[in-house]
Amino acid sequence: MSELTKRATVYLDPDLHKALRIKAAETERSISDLVNEAVKYALIEDSIDLKAFEERKNEPSFRFEDVLKKLKKNGKL
């Protein structure tokens, strides 16, 4: 382990832990590597979502109920 890594305790659902152990064995990677990669991709996805929200902040918003009424009125529902 690198001195730059931090230790954390994570509690997993037993079935997820079993699947993670199997994947680690089959891919010859550590559970830590797999968890780090998953967290990294989750954070990247969050940053992409935040960027999209920022880019669209000036777009008009519509109430869902109004959209449904309009679809019904136009015979699309």
ZICOR-V266579 format. One record per backbone hydrogen bond with DSSP energy under -0.5 kcal/mol. NH is the residue of the N-H (numbers start at 1). CO is the residue of the C=O. E is the energy in kcal/mol with one decimal. If there is no record, write none. Layout:
# ZICOR-V266579
nh-><NH/NH>
co-><CO/CO>
e-><E/E>
This chain:
# ZICOR-V266579
nh-><5/10/12/17/18/19/20/21/22/23/24/25/26/27/28/28/29/34/35/36/37/38/39/40/41/42/43/44/45/46/47/48/49/50/51/52/53/54/55/56/57/59/67/68/69/70/71/72/73/74/75/76/77>
co-><2/8/10/13/14/15/16/17/18/19/20/21/22/23/24/25/24/30/31/32/33/34/35/36/37/38/39/40/41/42/43/44/45/46/47/48/49/50/51/52/54/56/63/64/65/66/67/68/69/70/72/71/71>
e-><-1.3/-0.6/-0.6/-2.6/-2.3/-2.3/-2.5/-2.6/-2.3/-2.7/-2.6/-2.3/-2.8/-2.3/-0.7/-0.6/-1.9/-2.1/-2.8/-2.9/-2.4/-2.3/-2.6/-2.5/-2.5/-2.1/-2.5/-2.2/-2.4/-2.2/-2.3/-2.1/-2.4/-2.6/-2.0/-2.2/-2.5/-2.3/-2.4/-1.6/-1.0/-1.8/-1.9/-2.4/-2.2/-2.2/-2.3/-2.5/-2.7/-2.1/-1.5/-2.8/-0.9>
